[in-house]
Amino acid sequence: MPTALFILPICAALAIFIGYLMATPFTFGSSAVLSLTFAVLVVPVLLRWHHAALIACWNATMIIYFIPGQPRIGELVAILSIFIAIVTRTLNKESDFIRVPALNGPLFFMAAVVFITAELTGGLGARQLGAETWGAKRYIGLFTAMLSYYAFTATRLPQENAKWLASLFFLGGVTAFVSDLAYAAGSNFYWLFAFFPADIAAHQAFTETTLKRFSGLSWAAIAALNFLLVRYGITGVFDLKKPWRILLLIACGLVSMLGGYRSSVLVFAITFTVQFFYEG
């Protein structure tokens, strides 16, 4: 009972403070405090499901708008996941990374090439400590992608969960359509660009006077196509007892062409052919 009396005033004060911050949710201070509060609340969830969260968020197009450079949510989750995995490995010797020595060398070599290239072309360009160059986001994205390999291989997936986790990996890419939707819906929905990158909808804006290109819809459709192939396989998609799968595959294929990219057709054709071969 005394514990409850102690916790209740803290929760009430926190609720009032968060309500005050919600009056200006898009300022840097409010966003930082709200995000920190949310992060503290989800710590128990992350400790248990950080690897699944990484898989689900990696292909998502959501961004963290109040952090300089607006990194993708997948990059942030990758850093958190590798940190939790290292701490877990330190405390539990039975937990170990999946070791593939043949990949370590190429990754380190690539990191060295990227770093040397950055230094020879003016530095990382983060406009920090008096630097006058831009472009750090590109390099940080490359280094984070390399780091994410170790985050992905930090935990061995249970065989029974492999299919739905692979499905989540590709379904995250479906969020790319939100940027196109926000631009098409008008200025009342532009607040969505705080969470989804506006550069995806830029192609739609630049081609308004000519043939429109819906890049976000195209990428979302390709992600949906990959999900169908992973979840059901070619045999399952063409199961005549469930014709909705074939219709959905055709619909996603047609929508993927709205971006105007010939590469989308080529990528899907290669993916379909490779899976067709492996399914026998």
C-alpha positions in Angstrom: 0.0 0.0 0.0 2.7 2.6 0.8 4.4 1.7 -2.5 1.2 2.5 -4.4 0.8 5.8 -2.6 4.3 6.7 -3.6 4.0 5.7 -7.3 0.6 7.3 -7.9 1.7 10.9 -7.4 4.7 10.3 -9.6 2.5 8.9 -12.4 0.0 11.8 -12.0 2.8 14.4 -12.2 4.4 12.7 -15.2 1.0 12.6 -17.0 0.5 16.3 -16.4 4.0 17.1 -17.6 3.5 15.0 -20.8 0.1 16.7 -21.4 1.8 20.1 -21.2 4.5 19.0 -23.7 1.9 17.7 -26.1 0.7 21.3 -26.6 3.9 21.7 -28.7 4.8 18.2 -29.8 7.0 19.1 -32.7 9.5 21.4 -30.9 12.9 19.8 -30.3 12.6 20.0 -26.5 9.2 18.4 -26.4 10.1 15.7 -28.9 13.3 14.8 -27.0 11.5 14.5 -23.6 8.6 12.6 -25.0 10.8 10.2 -26.9 13.0 9.7 -23.8 9.9 9.0 -21.7 8.6 6.5 -24.3 12.1 4.9 -24.5 12.2 4.3 -20.8 8.7 2.7 -20.8 9.6 0.3 -23.7 12.9 -0.8 -22.2 11.4 -4.1 -20.8 9.9 -4.7 -24.3 13.2 -4.0 -26.0 15.2 -6.3 -23.7 12.9 -9.1 -24.7 12.1 -8.3 -28.3 14.9 -6.0 -29.6 15.9 -8.5 -32.3 12.4 -8.9 -33.6 12.0 -5.1 -33.5 15.1 -4.7 -35.6 13.8 -7.1 -38.2 10.4 -5.4 -38.3 11.9 -1.8 -38.5 14.8 -2.3 -40.8 12.9 -1.8 -44.1 10.5 0.8 -42.6 10.8 4.3 -44.0 10.0 6.0 -40.7 12.5 8.7 -39.5 13.4 10.2 -36.2 12.8 13.8 -37.2 14.2 15.6 -34.1 17.7 13.9 -34.3 20.1 15.7 -36.6 20.2 14.1 -40.0 16.8 12.5 -39.4 18.0 8.9 -39.3 15.7 6.0 -40.2 14.1 4.2 -37.3 15.8 1.0 -38.4 19.3 2.5 -37.9 18.4 3.6 -34.4 16.9 0.2 -33.5 20.1 -1.5 -34.9 22.3 0.5 -32.6 20.1 -0.3 -29.6 19.9 -4.0 -30.6 23.7 -4.4 -30.9 24.2 -2.7 -27.6 21.7 -4.9 -25.8 23.2 -8.0 -27.5 26.7 -7.1 -26.3 25.5 -6.5 -22.7 23.6 -9.8 -22.8 26.7 -11.6 -24.1 28.8 -10.0 -21.3 26.3 -11.2 -18.6 25.5 -14.6 -20.2 28.3 -16.6 -21.7 25.8 -19.0 -23.3 24.6 -16.2 -25.5 26.9 -15.8 -28.5 26.9 -14.2 -31.9 26.6 -16.2 -35.1 30.2 -16.2 -36.4 30.9 -16.0 -40.1 34.7 -15.2 -40.4 34.5 -15.0 -44.2 32.3 -11.9 -43.9 34.3 -10.0 -41.3 37.2 -9.2 -43.5 35.2 -7.7 -46.4 33.1 -5.6 -43.9 36.2 -4.2 -42.2 37.8 -3.5 -45.6 34.7 -1.8 -46.8 34.5 0.3 -43.6 38.2 1.3 -44.1 37.6 2.3 -47.8 34.6 4.4 -46.8 36.5 6.1 -44.0 39.6 6.8 -46.2 37.4 8.1 -49.0 35.6 10.4 -46.6 38.8 11.8 -45.3 40.3 12.3 -48.8 37.2 14.2 -50.0 36.9 16.7 -47.1 35.9 14.6 -44.1 32.6 13.2 -43.0 31.0 16.6 -43.4 28.8 16.8 -40.3 29.2 20.5 -39.9 30.7 19.8 -36.5 33.7 21.4 -34.8 34.0 24.2 -37.4 33.7 21.9 -40.5 32.2 23.5 -43.6 31.2 20.3 -45.5 28.0 18.4 -45.6 27.1 14.8 -46.3 27.7 12.9 -43.0 24.3 11.2 -43.4 25.6 9.1 -46.3 28.6 7.8 -44.4 26.7 7.3 -41.1 24.1 5.3 -43.1 26.9 3.1 -44.6 28.6 2.5 -41.2 25.2 1.7 -39.6 24.4 -0.8 -42.3 27.7 -2.6 -41.6 27.1 -2.5 -37.9 23.5 -3.8 -38.4 25.0 -7.1 -39.8 26.3 -7.9 -36.4 23.0 -6.8 -34.8 21.1 -9.2 -37.1 23.4 -12.1 -36.4 23.6 -11.4 -32.6 20.6 -13.8 -32.0 19.8 -17.1 -33.6 16.2 -17.2 -34.9 14.0 -20.0 -33.7 13.0 -22.2 -36.7 9.3 -21.9 -35.8 9.4 -18.1 -35.9 11.5 -17.7 -39.0 8.7 -17.3 -41.5 6.7 -14.6 -39.7 9.9 -12.7 -38.8 10.9 -12.8 -42.5 7.4 -11.5 -43.3 7.8 -8.6 -40.9 11.1 -7.8 -42.5 9.5 -7.2 -45.9 6.2 -5.7 -44.6 8.1 -2.8 -43.0 8.8 -1.5 -46.6 5.0 -1.0 -47.1 5.3 2.2 -45.1 6.9 3.9 -48.1 3.4 4.7 -49.5 2.6 7.0 -46.6 4.8 9.8 -48.0 2.9 9.7 -51.4 -0.4 9.6 -49.5 0.5 12.6 -47.3 1.4 14.7 -50.4 -1.7 13.6 -52.4 -4.0 14.3 -49.4 -2.9 18.0 -49.1 -1.4 20.3 -46.6 -3.6 19.1 -43.8 -1.6 15.8 -43.8 1.9 17.3 -44.2 2.5 16.7 -40.5 3.1 13.1 -41.5 6.4 14.2 -43.1 7.7 14.6 -39.6 7.7 10.8 -39.4 8.0 9.7 -43.0 10.7 11.2 -45.4 9.4 13.9 -47.7 12.0 13.1 -50.3 10.1 10.0 -51.4 7.1 12.2 -52.3 9.5 14.6 -54.1 9.3 12.6 -57.3 5.5 13.0 -57.2 5.8 16.7 -56.7 8.5 17.2 -59.5 6.4 15.3 -62.1 3.0 17.0 -61.4 3.0 18.7 -64.8 4.1 15.5 -66.7 3.6 11.8 -66.1 3.3 11.4 -62.4 5.7 9.0 -60.6 4.6 7.5 -57.3 7.9 6.2 -55.9 6.5 5.4 -52.5 3.6 3.4 -53.8 6.0 1.5 -56.1 8.4 0.6 -53.3 5.5 -0.4 -51.1 4.1 -2.7 -53.8 7.5 -4.3 -54.2 7.7 -4.9 -50.5 4.2 -6.5 -50.6 5.3 -8.7 -53.5 8.3 -9.9 -51.5 6.1 -10.5 -48.5 3.8 -12.7 -50.6 6.7 -14.8 -51.9 8.2 -15.2 -48.5 5.0 -15.9 -46.7 3.3 -18.3 -49.2 6.0 -19.2 -51.7 5.3 -19.4 -55.4 3.4 -22.7 -54.9 1.2 -21.1 -52.2 0.6 -17.9 -54.2 -0.6 -19.9 -57.2 -2.9 -22.1 -55.2 -6.1 -22.1 -57.1 -8.1 -22.8 -54.0 -7.1 -19.4 -52.8 -7.4 -17.1 -55.8 -7.1 -13.9 -53.8 -3.4 -14.5 -53.5 -2.9 -14.5 -57.3 -5.1 -11.4 -57.6 -3.1 -9.6 -54.9 0.2 -10.6 -56.6 -1.1 -9.1 -59.9 -2.4 -6.0 -58.2 1.0 -5.4 -56.4 2.8 -5.9 -59.7 0.7 -3.3 -61.5 1.1 -0.8 -58.6 4.8 -1.3 -58.6 4.9 0.2 -62.1 3.5 3.5 -60.9 6.9 4.6 -59.9 8.0 4.6 -63.6 11.1 2.5 -62.8 12.1 -0.2 -65.2 14.3 -1.7 -62.5 11.2 -2.6 -60.4 10.1 -5.0 -63.0 13.6 -6.4 -63.4 14.2 -6.9 -59.7 10.9 -8.7 -59.3 11.6 -10.9 -62.3 15.0 -11.9 -60.9 13.5 -12.5 -57.4 10.7 -14.6 -58.9 13.1 -16.6 -61.0 15.5 -17.4 -58.2 12.7 -18.5 -55.9 11.2 -20.5 -58.6 14.5 -22.3 -59.0 14.9 -23.0 -55.3 11.4 -24.2 -54.9 12.0 -26.7 -57.6 
